[in-house]
Amino acid sequence: MSFLRIKLILKDSQYTNLKANNRFIRYLLVGFVNTVFGYSLFALLIYLHIHYSLASLLATIAGVLFNFKTIGKMVFKNSDNTLIKKFFGVYTYTYLLNIGCLKLFSLYHFNMYAAGLILLILITPVSFLLNRNFVFKKV
């Protein structure tokens, strides 16, 4: 294998890594807008003494409806509306994961506002990977 071919392979690999990194950055930026909305709704509902499971459900549903189009189009360059069921499945899974973790926090009388923020940080990469590998994966 020639030096030039090895160099080209490395450049392709670096380009692929850069492209994947840019996709995750776009995911974070689009997700930030949705997160501000979703967390604000969650916090408002907690403030109104709505049980955390219902507050999280309502915030998640609102987020899914907004997020499907923006993530599909702006992050994964895919506008296929037939993927909504898979997308909803990812959010169902992350919702259940979130509720389970919130329950653990509540058992230790942890502040629900802080718990919601901590879980955003932990669940975001899980959501990205599921969307990339399950919903918007290229065949």
C-alpha positions in Angstrom: 0.0 0.0 0.0 1.5 3.3 -1.0 2.0 6.2 1.4 -0.4 8.4 -0.7 -3.2 5.7 -0.3 -2.7 5.5 3.4 -2.8 9.3 3.6 -6.1 9.4 1.7 -7.6 6.7 3.9 -6.6 8.7 7.0 -8.1 11.9 5.5 -11.4 10.0 4.7 -11.4 8.7 8.3 -10.8 12.2 9.7 -13.6 13.6 7.4 -16.0 10.9 8.7 -15.1 11.7 12.3 -15.5 15.4 11.7 -18.8 14.8 10.0 -20.0 12.7 12.9 -18.8 15.3 15.4 -20.7 18.0 13.5 -23.8 16.0 13.5 -23.7 15.6 17.2 -23.0 19.3 17.6 -26.1 20.1 15.4 -28.0 17.6 17.5 -27.0 19.4 20.7 -27.9 22.8 19.2 -31.3 21.7 18.0 -31.8 19.8 21.2 -30.9 22.9 23.2 -33.9 24.8 21.8 -36.2 21.9 22.5 -34.7 21.4 25.9 -35.3 24.9 27.0 -38.9 24.6 26.0 -39.3 21.1 27.4 -37.6 21.8 30.7 -39.4 25.1 31.1 -42.7 23.2 30.7 -41.5 20.5 33.1 -40.5 23.1 35.7 -43.8 25.0 35.3 -45.8 21.8 35.8 -43.8 20.8 38.9 -44.3 24.3 40.2 -48.1 23.8 39.6 -47.8 20.6 41.8 -48.3 18.2 38.9 -46.8 14.8 39.7 -43.3 14.5 38.2 -44.4 11.5 36.0 -47.2 13.5 34.3 -45.0 16.7 34.1 -42.3 14.7 32.4 -44.8 13.0 30.1 -46.4 16.3 28.9 -43.0 17.9 28.4 -41.8 14.9 26.5 -44.8 14.8 24.2 -44.4 18.5 23.4 -40.7 17.9 22.7 -41.3 14.9 20.5 -43.7 16.9 18.3 -41.3 19.7 17.8 -38.1 17.6 17.8 -39.1 15.1 15.1 -38.9 17.6 12.3 -36.0 19.6 13.5 -33.8 16.7 14.3 -34.7 14.8 11.2 -34.2 17.7 8.9 -31.4 19.7 10.5 -29.3 16.9 12.1 -29.8 13.8 10.0 -30.9 15.5 6.7 -34.0 13.2 6.6 -37.6 14.4 6.3 -39.2 11.0 6.0 -42.5 11.3 8.0 -42.8 7.5 8.2 -40.1 7.4 10.8 -42.3 9.1 13.4 -43.2 5.7 15.0 -39.5 4.8 15.5 -38.8 8.4 16.7 -41.7 8.1 19.2 -40.3 4.7 20.3 -37.0 6.3 21.1 -38.7 9.0 23.2 -40.9 6.4 24.9 -37.8 4.6 25.9 -36.0 7.7 27.1 -39.2 8.8 28.9 -39.3 5.6 30.8 -35.6 5.8 31.6 -36.1 9.4 32.8 -39.1 8.4 35.0 -37.2 5.5 36.5 -34.3 7.8 37.4 -36.6 10.5 38.7 -38.2 7.9 41.0 -34.8 7.0 42.4 -34.0 10.6 43.0 -37.4 11.1 44.7 -36.7 8.1 47.0 -33.8 10.1 48.4 -35.8 13.3 48.5 -33.6 14.9 45.9 -34.6 18.2 44.4 -36.7 17.5 41.3 -35.5 20.6 39.4 -31.9 19.5 39.9 -32.8 15.9 39.1 -34.3 16.9 35.8 -31.2 18.9 34.8 -28.9 16.0 35.8 -30.9 13.6 33.7 -30.9 15.9 30.7 -27.1 15.6 30.7 -27.2 11.8 31.1 -30.0 11.0 28.7 -29.1 13.3 25.8 -26.2 11.1 24.5 -28.5 8.0 24.8 -31.2 9.7 22.8 -28.7 10.8 20.1 -27.3 7.3 19.7 -30.7 5.7 19.4 -31.8 8.3 16.9 -28.7 7.9 14.8 -28.6 4.1 14.9 -32.3 3.2 15.0 -34.5 6.0 13.6 -32.4 7.9 11.0 -29.8 5.3 10.2 -28.7 5.1 6.6 -29.2 1.8 4.9 
